[in-house]
């Protein structure tokens, strides 16, 4: 709470108000030393303390106490009695202010007003009871007054003073004089207060006890103007009631003449009834207004965020009907929000509809948010990828189905980038398995396929034939025609090997230079492998043409053939040795070597029905 420091002007103002209140309270008592129906100065001083720093309370209490004594003395009260009454009132004021400040440091905050009403009521009743007991004891022992009557009149007057005058002072302090009747409502405020005053004058000048007739206009003022209506309305009734009763008018005048204490108590009960009728209502309405304003502010903030967010915000019921679509739909999808309301499942890509329905059901069932991707058709016909976070919105009634809130954004560029990245990854993976010059498989791919073939052989499935090949006298091609011609020969050689390998569902591999491998596996025989070797020799024996040059080349082939479990190194070594033998035998030929089992065959698992 923003509080002001104690200043001479502020102290002077509170001194004038407290002195005037004490003088008026004594004057309304009828005789010097008598008590009024409402004690004004205590409520003024207590409200002043609550709106000032605690460190300045001593100064305000001293000034307020002196002013209260001065006001009572000016009204004709004996100085000793005025001092005693002021001290008792000081205990009461400090007690109320202390307990309220301790429980509610910031009384200006509307969120605390319900709690403030309860704390203020309890502390006022207790503090006034303490001060009333002190005054009653003093009056009984010094002035021989009746203890009960003295306590009742003091207690009622000071409770009402705290409630009526203290509340009015707080309202004036917090809201200001102009805030009591803001522009546009001043006429209504004046009419409401005029109605209360008119009815009050009527009932207090009428001899019949119809004081209750003032309560309906007072309640109307409370409904229309909240604390301002209550504070000013009850104050008007208090002024009218005290002024007319003390001057012999109204239904309480006769009682006040014959039994002054009884008349004062009845007047206090009447005013207390007005407070009990209106203040709880006003506190409840203030809490309702605060909650309504909070909900309205939340809705406005939500609407502001939804309307100006770049993300698409949609509210759906469980049947999938859109009940709200944010304006960003126009920029993202080309549709106006109104065009997207209702059930528009046809805008979603057919392949995504079932997944979206299933995700919605899961969110409703679990209450947990989910992130989902799907495609929505743009107004121009293309589909836009969106990523949405779906959350359930439970209502107050568990029997009512919950709605869903979807917050989504356009991720078309991200999806395109992810697809391009995946395509690049696949291309890189493919390139890592092929030879850059010829496009056939490389050594890495050979290792993978050979490992799989050996694993199948271990399980007793098929056979393996590994061909090692190179071009006979290839070095002379590079030396005579250059490396460009040599690369052309390598590519042509690879194409012819690839063609034969494809026919046999095998794998053609370039190890480097003019060294190649063909891997065949499955249900093959040694005779079939030899036939493949002859076809390779025939395909290579055909002329190769490069830039008008015709070259005749041959190849030598070494073949390792295995029908039982074998180690990879043994298979490679056998094929290499077979190639060496083919070259020794005059080149342009093949040599096949059977590979003996180098490890026991794994038995197939027993499978029983």
N, C-alpha and C positions, 0 to 999 in steps of 0.2 A: 504494500500500500504506500502510495506517495503521500507522506505526511509533511506538514509544514513545521518549522521550528517555532518555539514560543516567541512572540513578538509583543512589544508594548501595546500596539493597536489591538491585537487579538485579545490580550488580557483585559484591556479597557472595555472591549465589546462584551466579553462574557461577564464582566463585573456589572455592567449596566443591565444586561438581560437578567442575571440572577437577582440583582437588587429589585428590579421591577417585578419579577415573578414572586419574590418573597412578599413585597408590599401588596401586590394584588391578591395573593393567597390569604393574607391576614385581613385585608379589607373585605374580601368576600366572606370571611368568617363571621362577620356581623359585629363582634366585640373584640377589643384588643386581647390577644392571647388565645382567642377561640381558633379552632381549626377549620380550614375550608374543606369542601368536598374533594378538591383536587389541589395537591401541592405542586406548584409549577417549578420552582427554582431547582429542585433536585433533578428532575428530568432534563432540564437545560444543561446543568453542569455535567451530568453523566454522559450525555451525548457528546459534549465538547471533549471530554477526556478520551472517549473511544476513537475520536478522529484526530487525536494528537499523539506525539511520541510519548512513551511511558516515562522517559527521563524528564519530561516537562510537567508531569502530573502534580508534583509538589507545589509548583508555582501557581498552577490553576486552582488547586484545592485551597491554598491560602487566600488567594484573591477572591475565589468564589465564596469561601466561608465568611470573609469580612463583608463582602457585598450582601450575603444573605442576612447577616446580623443587622447590617445597616437598613436593609429593606424592612425587616420585622420591626426594628426600633422606630422607623419612620411611620409605620402603620399603627404605632401605639403600644407595642409589646414591650414589657419591661426588659431592660438590657440583660439582666442575668438570665431571664427565661429565654431570650433570643439566643444568647451564647450557648446555653444548654441544648436547645433545640437544634441549633446549627451544627454542634459537635455530633449529635446523634445522626443528623442527616448526612454529615460527612462520612461517618462509618458506613452508612447505607450506600452512598454514591460510589465510594471507593470499592466496596465489596462487589457491587454489580459490575462496575467497569473492569475490575481485576479478573473476575471469572469469565466474562465474555471475551476479553482480550486473550486470556490464556487458552481458551478453547478455539477461538476463531480470530487469528491475528489480522486477517483482512476482511473486514465486514463489508467492504464495498463490492466484493465479488458476489454476483447473484447466485452462484453455485452453492453458497453457504447460507442462503437466507432461511431455508427450512430449518437447518441446524441452529442458526442464529435465533430463530423464534423460540425453539425449545430451551436453549441455554439461557436466553434473556428472561423467559418466563420463570424458570426455576430459580435463577439467581435473584431476580426481583422479589419473588415471594419470600425467599429465605432472608435476604438482606433487610427487607422492610419488616420482617418479623423480628429480627434482632434489634433493629432501631426502635421498633414499636414497643418491645418489652422494656428497653431502657427508658423510653419516654414515659411509659405507663408507671413504671416503678418510681421514677422521679416525681411524677404528678401525684401519685398516691402518698408518698412519704412527705413531700414538701407542701403540696396544696390540698392534701386530703381528698383528692378526686377519686372517683370510682375507677379501679384498675381496668376492668373489662371495657368500660366505655372509652377511657382514654386510649387503650390499645386499639380498639375497633376503629375509632375515628382516625387516629394516626395511620394505622395500617392501610385502611381503605384509601385515604387521601394520597398517601405516598405511592402505593401500588398504581393507582390511576395516573398519578403524575408521571411516574416512570413510563407507563404504557402509552398514555396519550401524548404528553408533552415531549417525552424522550423520543418517541417514534417520529413525531412531527419535526423535531429538531434534526434528527438524523436524515429524514427525507429531504428537508430543505438543504442540509449540508451536502448530501451526496448528489441529489438531482438538481439543486438550484431552484430559485424562485420561478424562472422561466420554464424549467422542465416540468413544473407541476401542471402546467397547462400549455403544452407545445402549440406552436402556430398551427391553425387548422382545427384545434380541439378546445380552444379557449372559450368559445361560446357554449359548447357542450358542458365544459367544466363549470362555468359560471351558472348555467341552468341547473346542473346537478346540485351544486352547493346551495343555490337559491332555493331549490325545492326542499333540501334538508332543513335550511334555516326557517323557511315558511312553515313547514310542518312542526318544527320544534317550537316556534313562537305560538303556533295554534294550540298545541297540547299543553304548553306550560302556562297559557293564559286561560285555559279551560278548567273549570273546577272539578271535572270528572277525571279519574285516573285512566287516561288513554295514552300513556306515554309510549306504549308499544307501537303506536302508529308511526313513530319516527324510524323504526327499524327497517321497513321496506325501502324508503328512499336512501337510507344510509347504506343498505346492502347494494342498491342500484349504483350508488356512487363508487362503492368498492369494486363492483364488476367493471364499471366503465373506466375508472381512473386508478385502480390498484392502490398502492400505498398512499398516493397523494389524496385520493378520495377519502380513505379511511382517516388519515391524519387530520385533514382539514375538517371533514364532516364531524368526527367525534369532538374535535376542539370547538366547533360551532355549537354543538349540543351542550357541551360542558359550560361554555360561556353563557348561553341562553338559560340553561337550567339553573346555574348558580345565581346569575343576575336576577332572574325573575323570582326564584324561591326566596332569596334573601330580602327581596323587596315586597314579599307577601303575596305573590301571584302563583297560581297553579295549584295542582292537587297536593303538592308537598308543603305548601306554605303553612297550612294550619298545623300540620304535624311538627314542622320546624319551630313554630311559635311556642307550642306547649311542650314539645319534647325535642330540643335542638339536636341532640345526638342521634335520635332515631331518624329525624329528617335528613341529616347528613348521610347516615348509613344507607337510607333508601335511595338517595340521589346517587351515592357511590355505586350501589347495586345496579341502578338503571344504566349508568355510564359503563360499568363493567360488562353488563349484558351486551351493550353495543360493541364493545371491544371483542368479547368472546364470540360474537356473531360474525364479525367482519374480518378480524385479523387472521384467523386460520384459513378463511376462504381466500384472502389475498395472498397468503403464503403459498397455498396450494396452486393458485392461478399463476403466481410468479414462477413456481417450479415448472408448471405446464408450459408457460411461455418460453422458459429457458430451454426446456427439452424440445419444444416445437422449433425454436430458432436453431437449436443445435442440429436437429434433423434436416431443417431447411438448408442450413449452411452446408451440411454434409452432402445433401442432394445437389446443391449448386456447385460444390467443388467437384463432385463426381461428374456432373453434367459438363462442367467446364473442361475437366481433364479428358472426358470421352469425346466432346465435340471438337476440341482443338488438338487432340493427340493424332500423330501420324499413323498410329496403329488403328486397326479396325476393331471396334468394340460392338459386340452383338449380345443381346439377351434373348434366350430361347426358352420356351416351355418344353415339357417332356415330349410333346408330340413333334417337336422340331420346328415349330412356328416361331418366326422371329417377331418379337414384340418391341424391340428397339434396335436400331442400326445407326451407328455414329456417322457424321457427315463425311468422314474420311473414305467411306465406300465409293463416293463419286470419283475421288482422285485415284484410288487403288483399282477399282473395278469398272468405273465408267457408269455404274448404276446410281441413281439417287437413293437416299435412305428409304424413301417411301416405296420405291419400286422393289426393294428387297424385303419388305415386311411380309409376314405370312409364311406359308410353306412353299419354299422355292427349291425343292430338291433337284429339279431339273437343271439348275445352274451348276451343280456339282458334277464333276467327271463321273461317268457311270462306274468306273473301276474303284472309285473311292467312297461311294455312298454307303455300302455295307460296313466298311471299316469305321466310318464316322458314326453310324448308328450304334455300332457295338461299343465304341469308345464313350459315347454319351451315356449309354446304359451303365457302363462300368463306373463312371464318375458319379452318377446319381446313386448307385448302389453302395459305393465305398465312401463317398464324400471326399475323396482325395483328388487333387488336381492331376490332369494329364496333359501332355504335349502331343499334338497330332499334326500330321501333314496331309494336305489334300489339295486338289485343284478346283478352282472356281472359274466359271466361264466369264470372261470379260465382255463388256457390251459389244466390242468389235469382233467377237467370235473366238478369239484365242483363249487358251486356258492359262490362268495365273496360279502359280504355286504359292500357297499361304501356309504359315506355321501358326497354330493357335494353341493357347493355353486355356483349357476348359476347367472351370470351377463351379461347384454347386452353390446355390444361394438358398439356404434353408429359410423357411418362413416361420412365423410365430406359431402357426397351427400345424402340428405334426401330421395331421390327416390330409393337408393340402400338398400336392406334389411340388417338389422343389423346381426352381428354374435353374438355368445354366447361364453363366457369363463366359463369353469367348473373347479373348483378346488376341488378335492375329496381326501378322505383318507379311508383306510381300517378300517372298524369298526366292523369286524366280531367278534372279541373278546368282544367288548362292547355289541353287540347284544346278543351274547351267555350269557354274564353276566346278561344282562337285563332279558333275558328269564328265566335264572336260578333263578334270584331274584323274578320274577313274580311267578314262580312255587313254590318257597319257601313261598312267601306271601300267595298264595292260599292254600298251605298245612297248614300253620300256622292258616289261617282263618278257614280251615276245622277242624283242631285240636281244635280250640277254641270253636267249636260247637258240639264236640262229647266227649263222656266219654272215658277216656284213658284205663280203664280196659276192658270194654265191646265193645267199638266201636259204641254204639248206641248214640242217641242225648243226650245232657246234658241240664241243666236247662236254659242256655242262649238261645239255639235253641228253647226250649219249649216256652220261653217268646215271641220270634219273631212270631212263628207259631200261638200261642194262640191269640196274638194281631190281626193278620190278620183274624183269624177265627171269633173273636168277631166283627171286623169291617164288615165282610160280614153278620154276624147275624144282625147287626144294620141296614143294608140295606134291611132286610127281606129275606135273602137268606139262605135256609137250616137250619141245627141245629148243635149243638155241644154236643159231649159225651166225658167227661173227666174221665178216669179210673185211680184210685189210687190203686197200688198193692204192697204187700210185701209177703215174704215167711213166712209161719207159722213155729214157733219154730226154726228160723234160728240160733239163738244163740247157740243151742245145737250142731249144725254142727261144729261151730268154736271150742267150748269147747271140743268136742269129737275127731274130726279129724284134727283139726288145721286150721290155717288161709289159708293155701294153698288150702286145700279142700274147704274152704268157698269161696275163690275167684273163684275156678272152678265151684262151684254151681251157683255163681252170673253170670258168663259168660254163662253157659248153660241156666239159666233162661232168660237172656237177648236175647239169640238166639231164644228161643221159642216164646218170646213176639214179637221179630222183625219179625219173620215169619208170625205171625197172623196179625200184623200191616200192613205189606207189602201187604197182601192179600186184606186188606180193604183200602189200600192207606192212611194209617194213619201214625202216628209218635210214635215210642217207645222211651222213655226217662228214663235215670237213674238219680234220684235225689241224691242218695248217699246210701251207705250201701246196703241193700236189698230193698230199696224203689224205685219203678218204676212208670211211668205214660205212658198211651197210650192216644193219642188225635185223635179222629175221628171227621170230620166235613163234611158238604155237605148235600146231600139229603139222610139223614138217619132217621130211625124211632126208637122208643123205643124198639119195638120187635126185630129189626135187631141188636140193641146194646146188648140186652140180649143174643141173639144167639152168638155174638162175645165173650161175657163173658163166656158162656158155653164151647166154643172151647178153650179158654185160660185155663180154669180149667182142661179140658181133656188133653191138651198138657203138662201141668205142672205135672199132676198126673202120667205120664210115668216115669220109673226109670231113675236115673242119675248115670252114672258110672265114677269113678275116681280111677285110680291106683288099679284096681281089686275090688273096693268097690262099691256096689250098694246102692244108697240112694233113698228113697221114700219121696217126699216132696209135700206139698200143698201150695196153695196161697189163700189169701183173697182179694176181689176186692170191692172197693167202686166206684160207678159211679154217676156222676152229669150229668144230661141231660137237655139241654136248647133249646127251640125253639123260644124264643123271646129275645130281647136285655137284656143283663145281664152284670154286672160288673165282672171283672176278679177275684177280691178278693172273691166275692160271689161264683163264680164257684169253685174256689180252696177250699174254706171252706166247701162247700156242698159235694165235692168229699171226702174230708178228713173225714167228719162226717159220710158219707155212709160207708167208710172203717171201721170206728170204730164200726158201727152197724153190719157189716158183721162178725167181730171178736166176737162181743157179742153173735151173733146167732150161734156160734159154729165153725167158721173158715171154710176153704175150700168151700167157697160159695161167692156169690156176692150180693150186695145190690144196687139198683138203686133209686135215688131220683130225682124227677123233680124240676128244678130250676125255681122259679117264676121270672117274669120280674122285674128288679130293676130300670129301666128307660124307658121312652117312646121310641118307635121305630121311627127311622128316616124315613120320608116319601121319596119315590123315586121321583126324579125330573121329572117334566112333560116334555116330549119330543114330540114336534109337527113336522110334516113333513113340 
